[in-house]
Amino acid sequence: MSSGDSPFVVVVGSLNEDVVLQVDRPVRPGETIAAVHVERLPGGKGANQAAAAAAAGARVAMLGAVGDDSAGTRLIEDLRGRGVRTEAVRTVAGVSTGTAYITVTPDGENTIVLDPGANARVDAAAVQDAWPALPAAGVLLSLLEIPVGAVTAAVRLAASTGLRPVVTLAPAQPVPAELLAGLDPLLVNEHEAAFLLGTDTIRDHPRDAARELLRLGPASAVVTLGAAGAAVADGGGVRLLPAEPVDRVVDTTGAGDAFAGALAAALSRAADLDAAVAAGLRAGAAAVQRAGAR
Ligand code: ADP
């Protein structure tokens, strides 16, 4: 099937403007310092995953919200420029667009303060209202930078309209059992997996962790393991798939989003789970060799 007639990936998630502030040293409490360089970049895990799915060749539609400001306009135009449909991205009057204020010091360490802005307005009712107007889709891709109720509603609607629900549990937070039970796969990194399993780390036993995640109800679970690749668990058992070799790691920001977008794109073309994870591993490896979240 060519991408021209494959079902859409619908992304229900966040859109943020990343304000990247290069500083020459960490800011101390009570202190004011001037940034050396400032950049405004399109971001938000939802929009990043939508961009990644489009880059992986999928047809993509985004459901989310921005404020009625210039940042919101820029984010929508950026997604459209990448071929992502944005009819279901609402512009909410009187609210600002979600913004991540990121400071980066010369050693590459960063801090992030997030203003969720319009993303907080993406609730269950907003998802229900927008759903009927979405294109016929094969895969739902969602994540937790919007209210949990919206993600739960999207998973419920996906189940009743025949979409395969994929959710990245990022950033880690408690979620209702109903949300997890619908997923195929539940997609987490090793920190999120440890959070869900109530343990400090899963580093020494990623296969067991992937298997244990199935007990929370999803039909399948994928745990990304950075340079160690990914663990996959489903009814067929547990597999550890190695990462793609990388010449030089430049920036690991956004590797997880690149993985998620590519995995969803592959699933929308009816790839089986292991083939979709392999596509995610290739996209993740490509992402760590480039600077920036996309
Ligand atoms: P997150 O960015 O969400 O913390 P990971 O660190 O697990 O997620 O990275 C996501 C994916 O990116 C990995 O599964 C892998 O495919 C790829 N990746 C990350 N780091 C490396 C690396 N050093 N070498 C090769 N691939 C990598």
py3Dmol code that shows the C-alpha trace and the ligand (Angstrom):
import py3Dmol

protein = """\
ATOM      1  CA  MET A   1       0.000   0.000   0.000  1.00  0.00           C
ATOM      2  CA  SER A   2       1.443   3.431  -0.855  1.00  0.00           C
ATOM      3  CA  SER A   3       1.287   6.246   1.694  1.00  0.00           C
ATOM      4  CA  GLY A   4      -1.256   7.922  -0.613  1.00  0.00           C
ATOM      5  CA  ASP A   5      -4.019   5.506   0.315  1.00  0.00           C
ATOM      6  CA  SER A   6      -2.918   4.162   3.698  1.00  0.00           C
ATOM      7  CA  PRO A   7      -5.054   5.071   6.727  1.00  0.00           C
ATOM      8  CA  PHE A   8      -4.151   8.177   8.714  1.00  0.00           C
ATOM      9  CA  VAL A   9      -2.231   8.343  11.963  1.00  0.00           C
ATOM     10  CA  VAL A  10      -4.284  10.613  14.241  1.00  0.00           C
ATOM     11  CA  VAL A  11      -2.131  12.297  16.893  1.00  0.00           C
ATOM     12  CA  VAL A  12      -4.004  13.557  19.967  1.00  0.00           C
ATOM     13  CA  GLY A  13      -1.487  15.605  21.907  1.00  0.00           C
ATOM     14  CA  SER A  14       0.410  18.753  22.733  1.00  0.00           C
ATOM     15  CA  LEU A  15       1.732  21.631  20.658  1.00  0.00           C
ATOM     16  CA  ASN A  16       4.332  23.875  22.293  1.00  0.00           C
ATOM     17  CA  GLU A  17       6.668  26.610  21.237  1.00  0.00           C
ATOM     18  CA  ASP A  18      10.148  25.837  22.565  1.00  0.00           C
ATOM     19  CA  VAL A  19      11.918  29.017  23.665  1.00  0.00           C
ATOM     20  CA  VAL A  20      15.527  27.865  23.788  1.00  0.00           C
ATOM     21  CA  LEU A  21      17.670  30.201  25.898  1.00  0.00           C
ATOM     22  CA  GLN A  22      21.421  29.625  25.548  1.00  0.00           C
ATOM     23  CA  VAL A  23      23.063  30.827  28.787  1.00  0.00           C
ATOM     24  CA  ASP A  24      26.769  30.860  29.620  1.00  0.00           C
ATOM     25  CA  ARG A  25      26.233  29.243  33.044  1.00  0.00           C
ATOM     26  CA  PRO A  26      23.400  27.919  35.243  1.00  0.00           C
ATOM     27  CA  VAL A  27      21.080  30.560  36.728  1.00  0.00           C
ATOM     28  CA  ARG A  28      21.286  30.732  40.546  1.00  0.00           C
ATOM     29  CA  PRO A  29      18.187  31.300  42.699  1.00  0.00           C
ATOM     30  CA  GLY A  30      17.235  34.981  42.849  1.00  0.00           C
ATOM     31  CA  GLU A  31      19.528  35.837  39.952  1.00  0.00           C
ATOM     32  CA  THR A  32      18.854  37.486  36.589  1.00  0.00           C
ATOM     33  CA  ILE A  33      21.160  36.788  33.665  1.00  0.00           C
ATOM     34  CA  ALA A  34      20.968  37.621  29.957  1.00  0.00           C
ATOM     35  CA  ALA A  35      20.688  34.861  27.383  1.00  0.00           C
ATOM     36  CA  VAL A  36      23.566  34.588  24.918  1.00  0.00           C
ATOM     37  CA  HIS A  37      21.228  33.390  22.168  1.00  0.00           C
ATOM     38  CA  VAL A  38      17.456  32.856  21.906  1.00  0.00           C
ATOM     39  CA  GLU A  39      15.618  30.635  19.451  1.00  0.00           C
ATOM     40  CA  ARG A  40      11.894  29.883  19.102  1.00  0.00           C
ATOM     41  CA  LEU A  41      11.290  26.421  17.690  1.00  0.00           C
ATOM     42  CA  PRO A  42       8.167  24.376  17.050  1.00  0.00           C
ATOM     43  CA  GLY A  43       7.820  21.662  19.704  1.00  0.00           C
ATOM     44  CA  GLY A  44       5.529  19.761  22.038  1.00  0.00           C
ATOM     45  CA  LYS A  45       5.633  15.966  22.186  1.00  0.00           C
ATOM     46  CA  GLY A  46       2.378  15.671  20.240  1.00  0.00           C
ATOM     47  CA  ALA A  47       3.454  17.908  17.374  1.00  0.00           C
ATOM     48  CA  ASN A  48       6.932  16.319  17.387  1.00  0.00           C
ATOM     49  CA  GLN A  49       5.415  12.844  17.090  1.00  0.00           C
ATOM     50  CA  ALA A  50       3.064  14.060  14.325  1.00  0.00           C
ATOM     51  CA  ALA A  51       6.066  15.498  12.466  1.00  0.00           C
ATOM     52  CA  ALA A  52       7.969  12.230  12.955  1.00  0.00           C
ATOM     53  CA  ALA A  53       5.071  10.129  11.652  1.00  0.00           C
ATOM     54  CA  ALA A  54       4.773  12.401   8.586  1.00  0.00           C
ATOM     55  CA  ALA A  55       8.542  12.195   8.017  1.00  0.00           C
ATOM     56  CA  ALA A  56       8.182   8.411   8.136  1.00  0.00           C
ATOM     57  CA  GLY A  57       5.737   8.620   5.233  1.00  0.00           C
ATOM     58  CA  ALA A  58       2.385   8.415   7.017  1.00  0.00           C
ATOM     59  CA  ARG A  59      -0.659  10.556   6.368  1.00  0.00           C
ATOM     60  CA  VAL A  60      -1.149  12.403   9.661  1.00  0.00           C
ATOM     61  CA  ALA A  61      -3.891  14.488  11.273  1.00  0.00           C
ATOM     62  CA  MET A  62      -3.330  16.334  14.562  1.00  0.00           C
ATOM     63  CA  LEU A  63      -5.921  16.989  17.272  1.00  0.00           C
ATOM     64  CA  GLY A  64      -4.920  19.582  19.875  1.00  0.00           C
ATOM     65  CA  ALA A  65      -5.097  23.251  20.777  1.00  0.00           C
ATOM     66  CA  VAL A  66      -3.088  26.458  20.545  1.00  0.00           C
ATOM     67  CA  GLY A  67      -3.749  29.978  21.799  1.00  0.00           C
ATOM     68  CA  ASP A  68      -4.850  32.889  19.593  1.00  0.00           C
ATOM     69  CA  ASP A  69      -1.334  34.289  19.337  1.00  0.00           C
ATOM     70  CA  SER A  70       1.504  34.354  16.835  1.00  0.00           C
ATOM     71  CA  ALA A  71       3.134  31.234  18.332  1.00  0.00           C
ATOM     72  CA  GLY A  72      -0.076  29.284  17.709  1.00  0.00           C
ATOM     73  CA  THR A  73      -0.155  30.437  14.090  1.00  0.00           C
ATOM     74  CA  ARG A  74       3.508  29.455  13.635  1.00  0.00           C
ATOM     75  CA  LEU A  75       2.941  25.973  15.088  1.00  0.00           C
ATOM     76  CA  ILE A  76      -0.050  25.283  12.829  1.00  0.00           C
ATOM     77  CA  GLU A  77       1.816  26.566   9.763  1.00  0.00           C
ATOM     78  CA  ASP A  78       4.834  24.438  10.634  1.00  0.00           C
ATOM     79  CA  LEU A  79       2.727  21.264  10.820  1.00  0.00           C
ATOM     80  CA  ARG A  80       0.931  22.110   7.566  1.00  0.00           C
ATOM     81  CA  GLY A  81       4.317  22.617   5.921  1.00  0.00           C
ATOM     82  CA  ARG A  82       5.145  19.040   6.921  1.00  0.00           C
ATOM     83  CA  GLY A  83       1.918  17.782   5.352  1.00  0.00           C
ATOM     84  CA  VAL A  84       0.093  17.255   8.671  1.00  0.00           C
ATOM     85  CA  ARG A  85      -3.646  18.015   8.597  1.00  0.00           C
ATOM     86  CA  THR A  86      -4.545  20.571  11.279  1.00  0.00           C
ATOM     87  CA  GLU A  87      -8.338  21.074  10.985  1.00  0.00           C
ATOM     88  CA  ALA A  88      -8.705  19.504  14.452  1.00  0.00           C
ATOM     89  CA  VAL A  89      -6.159  21.858  16.069  1.00  0.00           C
ATOM     90  CA  ARG A  90      -8.401  24.354  17.848  1.00  0.00           C
ATOM     91  CA  THR A  91      -7.396  27.970  18.408  1.00  0.00           C
ATOM     92  CA  VAL A  92      -8.633  28.869  21.906  1.00  0.00           C
ATOM     93  CA  ALA A  93      -9.377  32.561  22.477  1.00  0.00           C
ATOM     94  CA  GLY A  94      -7.881  34.253  25.525  1.00  0.00           C
ATOM     95  CA  VAL A  95      -5.283  31.535  26.225  1.00  0.00           C
ATOM     96  CA  SER A  96      -1.616  31.443  25.309  1.00  0.00           C
ATOM     97  CA  THR A  97      -0.006  28.734  23.219  1.00  0.00           C
ATOM     98  CA  GLY A  98       1.822  26.118  25.279  1.00  0.00           C
ATOM     99  CA  THR A  99       5.426  27.189  25.782  1.00  0.00           C
ATOM    100  CA  ALA A 100       8.529  25.356  27.001  1.00  0.00           C
ATOM    101  CA  TYR A 101      11.197  27.696  28.386  1.00  0.00           C
ATOM    102  CA  ILE A 102      14.439  25.770  27.976  1.00  0.00           C
ATOM    103  CA  THR A 103      17.803  26.977  29.286  1.00  0.00           C
ATOM    104  CA  VAL A 104      20.889  25.304  27.862  1.00  0.00           C
ATOM    105  CA  THR A 105      24.368  25.743  29.359  1.00  0.00           C
ATOM    106  CA  PRO A 106      27.577  25.237  27.308  1.00  0.00           C
ATOM    107  CA  ASP A 107      28.030  21.713  28.745  1.00  0.00           C
ATOM    108  CA  GLY A 108      24.664  20.756  27.174  1.00  0.00           C
ATOM    109  CA  GLU A 109      22.749  20.488  30.473  1.00  0.00           C
ATOM    110  CA  ASN A 110      19.255  21.913  30.277  1.00  0.00           C
ATOM    111  CA  THR A 111      16.361  22.967  32.480  1.00  0.00           C
ATOM    112  CA  ILE A 112      12.777  23.236  31.267  1.00  0.00           C
ATOM    113  CA  VAL A 113       9.837  25.190  32.670  1.00  0.00           C
ATOM    114  CA  LEU A 114       6.618  24.326  30.867  1.00  0.00           C
ATOM    115  CA  ASP A 115       3.590  26.590  30.488  1.00  0.00           C
ATOM    116  CA  PRO A 116       0.909  24.153  29.240  1.00  0.00           C
ATOM    117  CA  GLY A 117      -1.253  27.048  27.992  1.00  0.00           C
ATOM    118  CA  ALA A 118      -3.884  25.885  25.491  1.00  0.00           C
ATOM    119  CA  ASN A 119      -2.823  22.221  25.864  1.00  0.00           C
ATOM    120  CA  ALA A 120      -4.684  22.180  29.203  1.00  0.00           C
ATOM    121  CA  ARG A 121      -7.907  22.922  27.266  1.00  0.00           C
ATOM    122  CA  VAL A 122      -7.706  19.653  25.337  1.00  0.00           C
ATOM    123  CA  ASP A 123     -10.175  17.752  27.529  1.00  0.00           C
ATOM    124  CA  ALA A 124     -12.446  14.759  26.909  1.00  0.00           C
ATOM    125  CA  ALA A 125     -15.218  16.996  25.517  1.00  0.00           C
ATOM    126  CA  ALA A 126     -12.799  18.629  23.065  1.00  0.00           C
ATOM    127  CA  VAL A 127     -11.715  15.200  21.804  1.00  0.00           C
ATOM    128  CA  GLN A 128     -15.321  14.008  21.455  1.00  0.00           C
ATOM    129  CA  ASP A 129     -16.325  17.181  19.574  1.00  0.00           C
ATOM    130  CA  ALA A 130     -13.429  16.982  17.127  1.00  0.00           C
ATOM    131  CA  TRP A 131     -13.503  13.210  16.554  1.00  0.00           C
ATOM    132  CA  PRO A 132     -16.259  12.975  13.880  1.00  0.00           C
ATOM    133  CA  ALA A 133     -14.422  15.417  11.600  1.00  0.00           C
ATOM    134  CA  LEU A 134     -11.153  13.434  11.625  1.00  0.00           C
ATOM    135  CA  PRO A 135     -10.118  11.533   8.505  1.00  0.00           C
ATOM    136  CA  ALA A 136     -10.544   7.749   8.437  1.00  0.00           C
ATOM    137  CA  ALA A 137      -7.633   6.622  10.533  1.00  0.00           C
ATOM    138  CA  GLY A 138      -5.803   3.388  11.270  1.00  0.00           C
ATOM    139  CA  VAL A 139      -3.763   4.379  14.297  1.00  0.00           C
ATOM    140  CA  LEU A 140      -4.289   6.703  17.249  1.00  0.00           C
ATOM    141  CA  LEU A 141      -1.051   8.077  18.714  1.00  0.00           C
ATOM    142  CA  SER A 142      -1.386   9.958  21.994  1.00  0.00           C
ATOM    143  CA  LEU A 143       0.651  11.053  25.002  1.00  0.00           C
ATOM    144  CA  LEU A 144       0.300  12.793  28.348  1.00  0.00           C
ATOM    145  CA  GLU A 145       1.193  16.464  27.781  1.00  0.00           C
ATOM    146  CA  ILE A 146      -2.582  17.012  27.619  1.00  0.00           C
ATOM    147  CA  PRO A 147      -5.133  16.127  30.344  1.00  0.00           C
ATOM    148  CA  VAL A 148      -5.367  12.372  31.047  1.00  0.00           C
ATOM    149  CA  GLY A 149      -9.149  12.521  30.542  1.00  0.00           C
ATOM    150  CA  ALA A 150      -8.605  13.530  26.906  1.00  0.00           C
ATOM    151  CA  VAL A 151      -6.241  10.603  26.290  1.00  0.00           C
ATOM    152  CA  THR A 152      -8.669   8.171  27.942  1.00  0.00           C
ATOM    153  CA  ALA A 153     -11.522   9.537  25.795  1.00  0.00           C
ATOM    154  CA  ALA A 154      -9.386   9.220  22.652  1.00  0.00           C
ATOM    155  CA  VAL A 155      -8.509   5.589  23.466  1.00  0.00           C
ATOM    156  CA  ARG A 156     -12.197   4.804  24.093  1.00  0.00           C
ATOM    157  CA  LEU A 157     -13.213   6.438  20.789  1.00  0.00           C
ATOM    158  CA  ALA A 158     -10.381   4.640  18.984  1.00  0.00           C
ATOM    159  CA  ALA A 159     -11.660   1.298  20.265  1.00  0.00           C
ATOM    160  CA  SER A 160     -15.212   2.036  19.102  1.00  0.00           C
ATOM    161  CA  THR A 161     -14.138   3.336  15.660  1.00  0.00           C
ATOM    162  CA  GLY A 162     -11.573   0.671  14.800  1.00  0.00           C
ATOM    163  CA  LEU A 163      -8.315   2.590  15.349  1.00  0.00           C
ATOM    164  CA  ARG A 164      -5.283   0.878  16.835  1.00  0.00           C
ATOM    165  CA  PRO A 165      -4.468   2.845  19.994  1.00  0.00           C
ATOM    166  CA  VAL A 166      -0.791   3.591  20.743  1.00  0.00           C
ATOM    167  CA  VAL A 167      -0.004   5.774  23.750  1.00  0.00           C
ATOM    168  CA  THR A 168       3.370   6.956  25.008  1.00  0.00           C
ATOM    169  CA  LEU A 169       3.048   7.371  28.773  1.00  0.00           C
ATOM    170  CA  ALA A 170       5.164  10.515  28.786  1.00  0.00           C
ATOM    171  CA  PRO A 171       5.615  12.445  30.959  1.00  0.00           C
ATOM    172  CA  ALA A 172       5.121   9.670  33.553  1.00  0.00           C
ATOM    173  CA  GLN A 173       2.054  10.135  35.750  1.00  0.00           C
ATOM    174  CA  PRO A 174      -0.702   7.969  37.227  1.00  0.00           C
ATOM    175  CA  VAL A 175      -3.319   6.920  34.656  1.00  0.00           C
ATOM    176  CA  PRO A 176      -6.644   5.059  34.923  1.00  0.00           C
ATOM    177  CA  ALA A 177      -6.579   1.290  34.336  1.00  0.00           C
ATOM    178  CA  GLU A 178      -9.057   1.755  31.472  1.00  0.00           C
ATOM    179  CA  LEU A 179      -6.491   3.766  29.512  1.00  0.00           C
ATOM    180  CA  LEU A 180      -3.773   1.107  29.742  1.00  0.00           C
ATOM    181  CA  ALA A 181      -6.128  -1.757  28.993  1.00  0.00           C
ATOM    182  CA  GLY A 182      -6.949  -0.399  25.549  1.00  0.00           C
ATOM    183  CA  LEU A 183      -3.414  -0.013  24.218  1.00  0.00           C
ATOM    184  CA  ASP A 184      -1.638  -1.942  21.462  1.00  0.00           C
ATOM    185  CA  PRO A 185       1.128  -1.102  22.224  1.00  0.00           C
ATOM    186  CA  LEU A 186       1.708   0.791  25.436  1.00  0.00           C
ATOM    187  CA  LEU A 187       4.932   2.663  24.586  1.00  0.00           C
ATOM    188  CA  VAL A 188       7.303   3.787  27.370  1.00  0.00           C
ATOM    189  CA  ASN A 189      10.965   4.556  27.950  1.00  0.00           C
ATOM    190  CA  GLU A 190      12.790   2.827  30.804  1.00  0.00           C
ATOM    191  CA  HIS A 191      11.984   5.575  33.334  1.00  0.00           C
ATOM    192  CA  GLU A 192       8.280   5.519  32.501  1.00  0.00           C
ATOM    193  CA  ALA A 193       8.294   1.703  32.659  1.00  0.00           C
ATOM    194  CA  ALA A 194       9.870   1.830  36.140  1.00  0.00           C
ATOM    195  CA  PHE A 195       7.268   4.405  37.217  1.00  0.00           C
ATOM    196  CA  LEU A 196       4.363   2.234  36.030  1.00  0.00           C
ATOM    197  CA  LEU A 197       5.825  -0.860  37.698  1.00  0.00           C
ATOM    198  CA  GLY A 198       6.535   1.026  40.938  1.00  0.00           C
ATOM    199  CA  THR A 199      10.261   0.212  40.889  1.00  0.00           C
ATOM    200  CA  ASP A 200      13.469   2.285  40.826  1.00  0.00           C
ATOM    201  CA  THR A 201      14.933   0.917  37.624  1.00  0.00           C
ATOM    202  CA  ILE A 202      14.308  -1.780  35.012  1.00  0.00           C
ATOM    203  CA  ARG A 203      17.779  -1.490  33.475  1.00  0.00           C
ATOM    204  CA  ASP A 204      18.924  -4.980  34.506  1.00  0.00           C
ATOM    205  CA  HIS A 205      15.756  -6.800  33.462  1.00  0.00           C
ATOM    206  CA  PRO A 206      14.069  -5.023  30.514  1.00  0.00           C
ATOM    207  CA  ARG A 207      12.450  -8.232  29.185  1.00  0.00           C
ATOM    208  CA  ASP A 208      10.819  -8.956  32.542  1.00  0.00           C
ATOM    209  CA  ALA A 209       9.662  -5.341  32.720  1.00  0.00           C
ATOM    210  CA  ALA A 210       8.051  -5.506  29.270  1.00  0.00           C
ATOM    211  CA  ARG A 211       6.302  -8.754  30.262  1.00  0.00           C
ATOM    212  CA  GLU A 212       5.131  -7.272  33.586  1.00  0.00           C
ATOM    213  CA  LEU A 213       3.667  -4.248  31.787  1.00  0.00           C
ATOM    214  CA  LEU A 214       1.270  -6.625  30.008  1.00  0.00           C
ATOM    215  CA  ARG A 215      -0.246  -7.396  33.414  1.00  0.00           C
ATOM    216  CA  LEU A 216      -1.478  -3.779  33.483  1.00  0.00           C
ATOM    217  CA  GLY A 217      -3.768  -4.715  30.598  1.00  0.00           C
ATOM    218  CA  PRO A 218      -2.349  -3.606  27.227  1.00  0.00           C
ATOM    219  CA  ALA A 219      -2.342  -6.094  24.336  1.00  0.00           C
ATOM    220  CA  SER A 220       1.345  -5.284  23.791  1.00  0.00           C
ATOM    221  CA  ALA A 221       4.100  -3.234  25.403  1.00  0.00           C
ATOM    222  CA  VAL A 222       7.220  -1.620  23.942  1.00  0.00           C
ATOM    223  CA  VAL A 223       9.956  -0.297  26.233  1.00  0.00           C
ATOM    224  CA  THR A 224      12.616   1.890  24.576  1.00  0.00           C
ATOM    225  CA  LEU A 225      16.051   1.397  26.117  1.00  0.00           C
ATOM    226  CA  GLY A 226      18.189   4.157  24.593  1.00  0.00           C
ATOM    227  CA  ALA A 227      21.423   2.698  23.161  1.00  0.00           C
ATOM    228  CA  ALA A 228      20.213  -0.787  24.161  1.00  0.00           C
ATOM    229  CA  GLY A 229      17.289  -0.697  21.669  1.00  0.00           C
ATOM    230  CA  ALA A 230      13.815  -1.796  22.744  1.00  0.00           C
ATOM    231  CA  ALA A 231      12.013  -4.633  24.528  1.00  0.00           C
ATOM    232  CA  VAL A 232       8.739  -5.857  23.008  1.00  0.00           C
ATOM    233  CA  ALA A 233       6.118  -7.996  24.744  1.00  0.00           C
ATOM    234  CA  ASP A 234       2.848  -9.332  23.384  1.00  0.00           C
ATOM    235  CA  GLY A 235       0.878 -12.576  23.213  1.00  0.00           C
ATOM    236  CA  GLY A 236       3.750 -14.100  21.224  1.00  0.00           C
ATOM    237  CA  GLY A 237       6.304 -13.583  24.029  1.00  0.00           C
ATOM    238  CA  VAL A 238       9.097 -11.116  24.750  1.00  0.00           C
ATOM    239  CA  ARG A 239      11.879  -9.958  22.418  1.00  0.00           C
ATOM    240  CA  LEU A 240      14.853  -7.615  22.826  1.00  0.00           C
ATOM    241  CA  LEU A 241      15.537  -5.740  19.576  1.00  0.00           C
ATOM    242  CA  PRO A 242      18.993  -4.088  19.387  1.00  0.00           C
ATOM    243  CA  ALA A 243      19.482  -0.389  18.596  1.00  0.00           C
ATOM    244  CA  GLU A 244      20.790   0.644  15.193  1.00  0.00           C
ATOM    245  CA  PRO A 245      24.513   1.430  15.348  1.00  0.00           C
ATOM    246  CA  VAL A 246      25.274   5.146  15.588  1.00  0.00           C
ATOM    247  CA  ASP A 247      28.533   6.899  14.602  1.00  0.00           C
ATOM    248  CA  ARG A 248      28.228   9.792  17.020  1.00  0.00           C
ATOM    249  CA  VAL A 249      25.487  10.765  19.484  1.00  0.00           C
ATOM    250  CA  VAL A 250      24.840  14.498  19.007  1.00  0.00           C
ATOM    251  CA  ASP A 251      21.575  15.064  20.910  1.00  0.00           C
ATOM    252  CA  THR A 252      19.213  12.476  22.409  1.00  0.00           C
ATOM    253  CA  THR A 253      16.335  14.998  22.738  1.00  0.00           C
ATOM    254  CA  GLY A 254      13.384  13.811  20.722  1.00  0.00           C
ATOM    255  CA  ALA A 255      14.659  10.274  20.083  1.00  0.00           C
ATOM    256  CA  GLY A 256      11.603   8.862  21.844  1.00  0.00           C
ATOM    257  CA  ASP A 257       9.230  11.033  19.782  1.00  0.00           C
ATOM    258  CA  ALA A 258      10.974  10.034  16.535  1.00  0.00           C
ATOM    259  CA  PHE A 259      10.628   6.377  17.593  1.00  0.00           C
ATOM    260  CA  ALA A 260       6.906   6.809  18.397  1.00  0.00           C
ATOM    261  CA  GLY A 261       6.112   8.599  15.132  1.00  0.00           C
ATOM    262  CA  ALA A 262       7.908   6.024  12.996  1.00  0.00           C
ATOM    263  CA  LEU A 263       6.321   3.116  14.884  1.00  0.00           C
ATOM    264  CA  ALA A 264       2.821   4.577  14.402  1.00  0.00           C
ATOM    265  CA  ALA A 265       3.528   5.279  10.718  1.00  0.00           C
ATOM    266  CA  ALA A 266       4.579   1.650  10.184  1.00  0.00           C
ATOM    267  CA  LEU A 267       1.514   0.321  12.027  1.00  0.00           C
ATOM    268  CA  SER A 268      -0.744   2.498   9.840  1.00  0.00           C
ATOM    269  CA  ARG A 269       0.708   0.633   6.850  1.00  0.00           C
ATOM    270  CA  ALA A 270      -0.246  -2.651   8.552  1.00  0.00           C
ATOM    271  CA  ALA A 271       3.315  -3.608   9.535  1.00  0.00           C
ATOM    272  CA  ASP A 272       3.494  -6.188  12.320  1.00  0.00           C
ATOM    273  CA  LEU A 273       4.669  -4.996  15.727  1.00  0.00           C
ATOM    274  CA  ASP A 274       8.309  -6.119  15.412  1.00  0.00           C
ATOM    275  CA  ALA A 275       8.650  -4.489  11.987  1.00  0.00           C
ATOM    276  CA  ALA A 276       7.119  -1.287  13.396  1.00  0.00           C
ATOM    277  CA  VAL A 277       9.558  -1.358  16.334  1.00  0.00           C
ATOM    278  CA  ALA A 278      12.423  -1.841  13.858  1.00  0.00           C
ATOM    279  CA  ALA A 279      11.227   1.305  12.043  1.00  0.00           C
ATOM    280  CA  GLY A 280      11.186   3.095  15.414  1.00  0.00           C
ATOM    281  CA  LEU A 281      14.739   1.955  16.148  1.00  0.00           C
ATOM    282  CA  ARG A 282      15.939   3.343  12.802  1.00  0.00           C
ATOM    283  CA  ALA A 283      14.195   6.685  13.396  1.00  0.00           C
ATOM    284  CA  GLY A 284      15.525   6.893  16.972  1.00  0.00           C
ATOM    285  CA  ALA A 285      19.084   6.250  15.780  1.00  0.00           C
ATOM    286  CA  ALA A 286      18.727   8.927  13.090  1.00  0.00           C
ATOM    287  CA  ALA A 287      17.361  11.393  15.677  1.00  0.00           C
ATOM    288  CA  VAL A 288      20.285  11.061  18.109  1.00  0.00           C
ATOM    289  CA  GLN A 289      22.712  11.962  15.304  1.00  0.00           C
ATOM    290  CA  ARG A 290      20.992  15.342  14.741  1.00  0.00           C
ATOM    291  CA  ALA A 291      20.661  18.392  17.001  1.00  0.00           C
ATOM    292  CA  GLY A 292      17.211  19.438  18.254  1.00  0.00           C
ATOM    293  CA  ALA A 293      13.933  17.748  19.100  1.00  0.00           C
ATOM    294  CA  ARG A 294      12.984  17.098  15.442  1.00  0.00           C
TER     295      ARG A 294
END
"""
ligand_1 = """\
27
ADP
P 13.508 8.741 25.381
O 14.130 9.720 24.423
O 12.026 8.795 25.400
O 14.112 8.735 26.755
P 15.162 6.440 24.648
O 16.309 7.095 25.292
O 14.816 5.053 25.044
O 13.803 7.287 24.757
O 15.437 6.467 23.072
C 14.435 6.136 22.138
C 15.024 5.352 20.997
O 16.030 6.130 20.356
C 15.735 4.060 21.402
O 14.832 2.984 21.507
C 16.688 3.877 20.235
O 15.992 3.371 19.128
C 17.091 5.306 19.911
N 18.339 5.653 20.600
C 18.492 6.395 21.712
N 19.803 6.491 22.060
C 20.486 5.775 21.124
C 21.870 5.490 20.900
N 22.836 5.969 21.705
N 22.185 4.718 19.829
C 21.244 4.251 18.991
N 19.928 4.490 19.141
C 19.544 5.247 20.187
"""
view = py3Dmol.view(width=600, height=400)
view.addModel(protein, "pdb")
view.setStyle({"model": 0}, {"cartoon": {"style": "trace"}})
view.addModel(ligand_1, "xyz")
view.setStyle({"model": 1}, {"stick": {}})
view.zoomTo()
view.show()
